[in-house]
């Protein structure tokens, strides 16, 4: 038809790509209202360190050490919205930065593994996206209310009403805050896993013998020459070296993420998650995160 000029395919493609970039988790989360500056981490009993290693391969290890004893901070699990009430889905995948946006949050890490639901043909969509309904694996809850129950593997990591971290859920236990991992990697101060195995990005949670010193660790991976990840034994050795009496391997891979309140008072992802889109870091949406909060700040807000 004369007089009508068609739009070229490349231009349409560019518009679609730009639209996708602006509508996905590749871009920074919208800024939240926060204090003008971060609180004194040392005073609160929190320390962050970055350890780099070159042998046997390059790795970057992000370490949060948290002193729970003084009661100045508190662990709180934040879950994505429940999309179907009493239905099978337990959470909607959500940007972890959004779940950690409360002004009292000082830090966060990912925790439980999860999976999607099969369609009519039995296929599961594992191209994770925000709002996707998922089934959380293992114990998950906060404020004494559990949204997901314990699994037979009994690899829970939970906190009691005295603020101590505990590993493994027994009948009669009353967890106040609860998460779940894949497997215990340190027990009684010694690694419980053999050498070798596949290297991936990793997240681990550990504690001292009294359950009053908490370590949250993220190892970047799948980034050749920068940080290539660890196997279970290497991760266990890191946790033991930090002083862990007990430690559990949590969900890892592209889910491994650690956030920390910056000096400007804004929440920042401090590690380098392995998911990418067009060469850019893509923060994977999650069903839940374990946050560490300023207990004093949280009480004032109540």
N, C-alpha and C positions, 0 to 999 in steps of 0.2 A: 504493500500500500504506500503510495507516494505521499510525501509530506510528513511522514512519521519517522523519526530517527530512533533507532534502537539503542539501548544502553549496553555497553560492552560487558562481556562476562567477567573480565579481570576487575572492573570497577565494582561489580556486584560482589565478587569474591572478597575484595578488600573491605567493603562495608560489613559483610557478614563476619569476617575475622575480627574487625575492630569491635563489633557488637559483642562477639563471644568473649573477647578479652575483658571487656568492661563489665560483663555479667557473670564472670566466674571468680573463683577464689585465687586467681593469679594476681589480683591486685590487692593492695593493702586494705584491711578492714576500715570501715568508717571510724574516725576517732571518737572515743567516748569521753564523757566528762570525767576528769580525774584531778587529783591534787596537782598543784603547780610544780611539785618536786617529789621525788620518791622518798619514802621514809628511810630512816637509818637501819639498813639491813643488819649491820653488826649488832646494834642494840637489840634487834628483834631475834637474834640468834640464827641468821641466815647468811650463808656465804656461797658465792658462785665462783667456779674456776673452770678454765678451759685447759685441758691437757692434750698435748699433741704427741703422737708417736710415729716413728718411721719404720719400726721393725715389729713383725715381719713385713708389714705393709703400712702405708700412711693411714692414720686415723686421727679424728678430732673427737674428743670425749668431753661432753658438757656435764659438769658435776654441781649439783645443788646439795649442800649439807644444811640440815635444819635441826635446831635444838628444840625439841618439843617440851622439855622439862619445865621451863619457866612459865609456860602457858601464855606466852605473848603472841603466838601464832596458832592457828588451828587449821586442820585439813578439812576440806569440804568438797564433796563430789558434785559436779554440775552435769546434769543430763540434758540431752536434747528433748524437745517436746515429744510426748507420747501421741502418735498420730491416730491411734484407733482405740483408745481406752482399754477395754477388756479383751481386745483382739490380740493377735499373735505378735504384732510389732511392739517393741519396747522403747524405741526412740527414733527420732528423725535425725539424720546426719546434719550436723551444724558446724559452721566455722568455729574452730576451737577458740579463736580470739574473741568471738562473740560470747561464747559460754564463759569466758574469763574476764568479761568486761565490767563486773561489779567493782566499784572503787576500792573495796577492801582487799582485792586479790593482789598478791605480791608475785606469785609465780604459778605455773601449771605445767603438767605433763600429760601425755596420753596414757591410757591404761588398758582397758579390756579389749580383747578381740571381738569381732562381730561378723555377721554375714547377712546377705540379702535373702529374699524369699523367691522360690522358683515360680516361673510363670506357668501357664497352662501346659507348656511342653516340657516342663521340668528344668528350664534354663534359668540360671541366676545371673542377674546383672551386676557385675563387679566393676563397672565404670562409675565409681562412686560420685555422687552429686548431692549438693545441699537439698534437704527435704526428703531424701530417700528413706523409706521406712526399713528398719533393720532389726535383727534379733541379736541382743547383747549376749555374749557368752560368759557365764559365771556370775558371781555375786556382784551386785551393783546397787548402790543406794546411798542416801545421806539423811541425817536427822533421825536415824533409827528406822527409816522406811525404805525397804528394799524393793526396787522395781524389777530386778532380775535375781533369780535364786542361784544357790551354789551348785556347782557341777560335781560329778563323781570324782574328778581329778583332784578336787580340793586344793586348788592353788590360789586361794583368796589372799588378799592383802587388805587388812581392815584395822580400824581404830576403835578402841573401847571407850567407855565413858570417862576414863581417867586420862585420855589423850595418848595412850600407848599404842604403837603399831604392832599388829600381830599377823602371823602367817598361818594359814590353814584354818578352816572353819569346823568346829566341833559342835555336836548337839548340845544345846543349852547355852551356847555363846550368844551374846547380844551385841552385835556390831552396831556402832553408831554411824560410821562412815565406812563404805566397803567398795573394793575393786577386785579384779581378778586377772591373773596372768596365765601364761602357758605352762610354766614349770619352775619349780624351785631349783636354783643353781648354786646356792650356798646354804649349808646347814651346819650348825654347831661350829661355825668358823672355817669350814672346809668346803671346797668345790664338790658338787655332787654329780657333775657331768664329765664325760670323757673328752679327750682331745680330738681335734679334727671337726669336720662338718662344714656346712655352707656358711659363708659370711654374708650378713645383711645389716642394714641399719637396725639399731637395737634401743629398747627402753628397758631399764631395770629399776626396781625399788628394793632397798635394803635397809637394815637397821642394826644397831648394836644389840648386845645381849639383853639389855633392860627395856628395849623398845622405845627409848626416849630420844635417840638420835636417828634421824631419818636421812637416807641418801636417795635422791632421785637422779638418775643418770641417763643421758641420751648419747648414743654413738652414731655419728653420721655415717652413711654408707652409699654404695652404688655410684660413687663419684671418683672415677679413676684418677690416681695421682694426687687427689685432694683428701678424701676420706673414703675408704673402701668397705668399712664394716667389720664386724667380728662374728666368730662362731660362739657357741655357747660356753666353751671352756675359756676362751679369751675374755668373754664378758664376766664370767665367774671370777676369773683372776683379778680383774679390775675391781670388782665389788669387794673381794676379800682384802685386796691391797688398801682399800679405803678404810677398812675396819669393820666391815659387815660381819655380823654373827649369822644372819639369815638374809637371803636375797632371792628375788623371784624375777624371772624374765617375763616382761609384759608384752603386749602387742608391739610389733616392730614394722620393718619395711617402710613404706611410704607414710605410715601413720605416726612414726616416731617424731615427736615435736616437743620442744620445751620453750615456754614463754617466761619472760622476766620483766618486772617493772623497771623501766629505764630511769636515768637521772632526771629526765624531763617529765616524769610522771606518766608516761604512756607505756602500754604493754607492748613488748617487742618479742618476736620469735628470734631466739638467739642461736639456734642451730640451723643447719641447711637441709631441710627435708628433701627426700630424693625424688618426689614426683615433679615432673616438668610438663610444660605446655609451650611449644614454640621456643624452647630454650630457657624459659623463665621458671623460677620456682613456683610450684602450685601447692598451696596449703590444702591438704586433704581434709574434707569435713569429717567429723567424728561423732560417735553417739554420746560421748561423755569425756570429761577430763577430771583429773584430781587437781584441785587448786589449793594453794597455801595462802591463808588470809591473815591480815592484821587483826587479831582478836579484839583489840581495843577499839579499832576503827569500826569493826562489825557491830560491837555492842553499842557504840554511839549512834549508829544508824538505826538500830532497833528502837 
